[in-house]
Every structure is written in C-alpha cells, then in structure tokens.
C-alpha cells in the first residue's frame, strides 16, 4: 500500500478495461466508496481528457487502480495494461497511485447490481466502487 493519505482525503478509483473504465469516488474519513461513472476507453486522448475532468472536479489526494490477476494471483495481459494505465495517471496528473487486487470485483459487482437493481451500464463503475471499498477497508485505524 502507498504512503498514508490525509484523514479526510478524497480518492478516485479505476477499474480499467479495454472498452470501458469504471470510476468510483470515496473518502478516507467516512471510509465509504460509491460508483461514479463509466468512461468509454476509445483512445488515449479521450480517456485522459475524461479522467482529467474528473480529477479537476473532485480534486482527489490519491488514485487507486484495480490490478487484475488470475485466480492463483499470477499476472496476465490485462495486469500489464492496468499497470500502464496507473503509471500514466501518475505521470500525467502527478498524483500517487496505489493498486488493489481486483480478483472477483466484477463478480461481486454483478451480485451487488442484481441485489440493488443497479443498471448494467454502471457495472464497471460498481466494480471500481468495490475496489475502492476494499482499499478503504484496508486502511489502518491510525487515520481515524
């Protein structure tokens, strides 16, 4: 995990996909995350323009990116793509990026969506919410 963020920090989280990027927002103080938006991943320029607008609007202190892995923890092709995306976020926006193992976040998102009636087009944002909630749940109690 990255260096501790402020006790009232706002965080943005990303569930990176080749076609869509789910985005969630959360707060360290409340330790609550919520699905925010799904960004179409049409091109590098459009993706970072949309992310830049979100960063300008929400002013996060740090970013969290889901790291896709095989069930046994081994990396695969999407692992490297998500890593590259997170490194580009850090380079473009000069914000710290932390990684969260996102195995099963999409499965959990599907379950939550069925239970709560969340629209299918928000699936990726719901996966980002789960990633961020997992991150927030793992923060040390020293921040409170």
Buried (B, 14 or more C-beta within 10 A) or exposed (E): EEEEBEEEBBBBBBBBBEEBBBBBBBBBEEBEBBBBBBBEBEEEEEBBEBBEEBBEEEEBBBBBBBBBBEEEEEEEEBBEBBBEBBEBBBEEBEBBBBBBEBBEBBEBBBEBBEEEEBEEEBBBBBBBBBBBBBBBEEBEEEBE
